[in-house]
Amino acid sequence: MPRAAAWRDLVAPGIASLIALAILLGLGIWQIERKTWKEELIARIVRQTRAEPVAPPAPDAWDPARDEFRHVRVSGPFANDREALVHGLAAGETPGRALQGYYVITPLLRADGGTVLINRGFVPTELKGQADRRDGLIEGPTTVTGILRASEPRAMFVPEADPARGEWFNRDVAGIAAARGITDAAPYLIEADAVPGQTTWPRGGQLKVDLPNNHLQYAFTWFALAACLIGVFGVFAYRRLHDSDAAGTVKE
């Protein structure tokens, strides 16, 4: 095969390889940008959760992108007769072992008006009924500090709630409020802080800020694939041209 023909045969695979290379490099660069964004997000969340508690935003001023994970404080009495239980897991006393149970979502009637749902924390399955955890019920005005959270969307494989039976599988603020007849609920909930030395249930402080940040390894993966593509095409082109040179020599 003439050398000129061999070069022409490399045009189509060369263009395809350049397009693939551009895509791989673009994905790698995008992951680097995502890494920077994720690091800034984690820093903001950690900073907000450790800040001194402030009043939560008014319902009509709520902006999840800005306000979620703020450390807040609210006061008022709990409406214990309207609590909802959400299926969940919590870390057990033995490392690597989880407890099955429920998160106790209790409306709090704010002293300054309106109602906000409080995730008071976790109770094991055997303490599902209020009668089994009477010492953990709070009657009368109280003050709660905690982390502001948006309503939790239902994931694909999470069962659908059954409000009639009181079965909840995600912390659906609007759904729980509607099922409990609360018309003035804020569009967010508050994850209650842990109470030092607490021996009663439910127990707060279950929120763990542990956002995965694997973007660097994803970027390395895309860049490694780009390098492999360059290597494979280089070997292919070399052999193509080398074979054409060898054929021309034999012919002569």
C-alpha positions in Angstrom: 0.0 0.0 0.0 1.4 3.4 -0.9 2.3 5.6 2.0 -0.1 8.4 0.8 -3.0 5.9 0.8 -2.0 4.8 4.4 -2.2 8.4 5.6 -5.6 8.8 3.9 -6.8 5.7 5.7 -5.9 7.4 9.0 -8.1 10.4 8.5 -11.4 8.9 9.6 -10.1 7.1 12.7 -8.0 10.1 13.5 -11.0 12.4 13.4 -13.0 9.9 15.5 -10.2 9.7 18.0 -9.8 13.5 18.3 -13.6 13.8 19.0 -13.3 11.0 21.6 -10.2 12.6 23.1 -11.9 16.0 23.4 -14.9 14.4 25.2 -12.6 12.5 27.6 -10.6 15.6 28.4 -13.7 17.7 28.8 -15.1 15.2 31.3 -11.9 15.2 33.2 -11.8 19.0 33.4 -15.5 19.0 34.4 -14.7 16.7 37.3 -11.9 19.0 38.4 -14.4 21.9 38.4 -16.9 19.7 40.3 -14.2 18.9 42.9 -13.7 22.6 43.6 -17.5 23.1 43.8 -17.9 20.2 46.2 -15.0 21.4 48.4 -16.6 24.8 48.7 -20.0 23.2 49.4 -18.6 21.0 52.2 -16.8 24.0 53.7 -20.0 26.1 53.7 -22.0 23.3 55.3 -19.5 22.6 58.0 -19.2 26.4 58.7 -23.0 26.8 58.9 -23.6 23.8 61.1 -21.0 24.9 63.6 -22.1 28.5 63.8 -24.1 30.0 66.6 -27.8 29.2 66.2 -30.0 31.9 64.6 -33.7 32.2 63.9 -34.8 30.2 60.8 -35.9 32.2 57.8 -39.6 33.1 57.3 -41.4 30.5 55.2 -41.7 32.8 52.2 -38.0 33.7 52.4 -36.8 30.1 52.5 -34.1 29.4 49.9 -32.6 25.8 50.2 -29.5 26.7 48.3 -28.7 29.4 50.8 -30.4 28.4 54.0 -30.1 24.6 54.2 -27.7 23.4 56.9 -27.9 26.6 58.9 -27.8 26.2 62.7 -31.1 27.6 64.0 -33.0 28.0 67.2 -36.8 27.9 67.7 -39.0 28.0 70.8 -42.5 26.9 71.6 -44.4 23.8 72.8 -44.4 20.5 71.0 -47.7 19.1 69.6 -46.9 15.6 70.7 -50.3 14.3 69.6 -49.4 15.0 66.0 -46.0 13.3 65.8 -45.1 11.2 62.8 -42.6 8.3 62.7 -40.3 7.8 59.7 -38.6 4.5 59.2 -34.8 4.8 59.5 -31.5 3.5 60.7 -29.1 4.9 63.3 -25.6 3.9 64.4 -25.5 1.4 67.1 -23.2 1.2 70.1 -21.2 -1.5 68.3 -19.1 -0.1 65.5 -20.4 -1.0 62.0 -23.8 -2.1 63.4 -27.0 -0.2 62.8 -30.2 0.0 64.8 -33.5 -0.2 63.1 -36.2 2.2 64.3 -37.8 5.5 63.5 -37.1 9.2 63.4 -39.7 11.1 65.5 -41.0 14.1 63.6 -42.9 16.4 66.0 -44.6 19.7 65.1 -43.4 22.6 67.2 -45.8 25.6 67.6 -43.5 28.5 67.4 -43.8 31.2 70.0 -43.5 33.8 67.2 -46.2 32.2 65.0 -46.4 29.3 62.6 -45.4 25.6 63.0 -42.2 23.9 62.1 -41.5 20.2 62.0 -38.7 19.0 64.3 -36.9 15.7 63.7 -36.3 15.1 67.4 -34.1 12.1 66.7 -34.1 8.4 66.6 -36.0 5.7 68.6 -35.4 2.0 68.3 -38.3 -0.1 67.1 -39.3 -1.3 70.5 -39.9 2.3 71.6 -42.2 3.2 68.7 -45.2 3.8 70.9 -45.3 7.0 73.0 -46.4 5.0 76.0 -42.9 3.3 76.0 -41.0 6.5 76.0 -43.0 8.8 78.2 -39.9 10.2 79.9 -38.8 11.5 76.5 -41.9 13.6 75.8 -41.5 17.3 76.4 -44.6 19.1 77.6 -44.9 22.9 77.7 -42.6 25.6 76.1 -39.1 24.5 75.1 -36.2 25.7 73.0 -34.8 23.5 70.2 -31.5 24.0 68.4 -30.7 22.1 65.2 -29.8 22.0 61.6 -32.2 23.4 58.9 -33.0 20.8 56.2 -35.1 20.8 53.1 -37.9 18.2 52.6 -36.4 14.9 51.7 -37.5 13.6 48.3 -38.5 10.0 47.9 -35.8 8.1 46.1 -36.6 5.5 43.4 -36.4 2.4 45.6 -38.0 4.0 48.7 -41.5 2.7 49.4 -44.4 5.1 49.0 -45.8 6.6 52.2 -49.1 5.3 53.7 -50.4 8.3 55.7 -53.5 6.3 56.8 -51.4 3.8 58.6 -48.7 6.3 59.6 -46.1 4.7 57.5 -43.4 7.1 56.3 -40.1 6.3 54.7 -38.7 9.7 53.9 -38.9 13.1 55.7 -41.6 14.6 53.5 -42.4 17.9 55.1 -45.5 18.8 53.0 -46.9 15.2 53.2 -46.5 14.8 56.9 -47.9 18.3 57.6 -51.0 17.6 55.4 -51.5 14.2 57.1 -51.4 15.8 60.5 -53.7 18.6 59.6 -51.0 21.3 59.9 -51.9 24.2 57.6 -49.1 26.7 58.6 -46.1 24.4 58.5 -42.8 25.9 57.3 -41.4 24.3 54.1 -38.4 22.9 56.0 -37.7 20.9 59.1 -35.1 21.1 61.8 -32.8 18.2 62.7 -32.5 18.5 66.5 -29.0 18.7 68.0 -27.9 16.0 70.4 -28.4 16.7 74.1 -25.3 16.0 76.1 -25.8 13.3 78.7 -29.2 12.4 77.4 -30.6 9.0 78.5 -34.1 9.3 77.2 -35.5 8.8 73.7 -35.7 10.1 71.0 -32.1 11.1 70.6 -31.0 13.9 68.3 -27.8 14.7 66.7 -28.3 12.0 64.0 -27.3 14.3 61.1 -23.8 13.5 59.9 -22.2 15.9 57.3 -20.4 13.4 55.2 -20.7 14.3 51.6 -18.7 12.1 49.2 -16.0 13.9 47.2 -14.7 11.4 44.7 -14.3 13.9 41.8 -10.5 13.7 41.8 -10.5 10.0 41.1 -13.2 10.4 38.5 -11.0 13.1 36.8 -8.0 10.7 36.9 -10.1 8.0 35.3 -11.2 10.2 32.4 -7.6 11.5 31.9 -6.3 7.9 32.0 -8.8 6.9 29.4 -7.6 9.8 27.3 -4.0 8.7 27.6 -4.9 5.2 26.7 -6.8 6.5 23.6 -3.7 8.4 22.5 -1.5 5.3 23.1 -3.8 3.0 21.2 -4.2 5.3 18.2 -0.5 6.0 18.2 0.2 2.2 17.9 -2.5 1.8 15.3 -1.1 4.7 13.2 2.5 3.5 13.5 1.6 0.0 12.4 -0.5 1.2 9.6 2.3 3.4 8.2 5.0 0.8 9.0 3.1 -1.9 7.1 2.7 0.4 4.1 6.5 1.1 4.1 7.2 -2.6 4.3 4.8 -3.4 1.5 6.4 -0.7 -0.7 9.9 -2.0 0.0 9.0 -5.6 -1.0 7.3 -4.4 -4.2 10.5 -2.6 -5.2 
